[in-house]
């Protein structure tokens, strides 16, 4: 397990408010998120999937001190601008071991299937997994392993905000027919790491609008077998 204690000196002193900025990037309208503390301005960029300039300009306009670029998974529509954004911000890139091939170019086929290629690869990345924690400006962001859409899909939980990539969408779920996908694993991931959260916890998915755990328990037709109930 890797422990990111570099930013832990403010642990426990919730200095400021957690700000979340969502911007849509690329041809598939991928949600890229900027998650930051409004006082210290420290924060993370999650899934810069394309349009590096737009992501960098937005981060600059918010005054973001980017302390890391986080990837929910290795599909090209989520990692397409990772290299350029990492270079511009000087931040380290974090991804799961299983999906890290997408950043080194060792994975074939997925890019072609999704109709795009990694246009900018980072110089290096650090591998993260279940239980890793990032601390910034008095906030904690926790890493969960949530396979199903890809083998190495991760979700990031920050104060009742779950950034889940292509695990769950409002009223839908991520594809499981691509390489590394598994419907059984996806349902288990949702059961273990989404449906265990409070009903009012907010889900920030990789595509489409945000939703809540309660709304998806009640009305997501793909998750009915998990018995979320009303
Ligand atoms: Zn994907």
Boltz pocket constraint, residues with backbone or C-beta under 6 A from the ligand:
constraints:
  - pocket:
      binder: B
      contacts: [[A, 73], [A, 75], [A, 78], [A, 149], [A, 166]]
      max_distance: 6.0
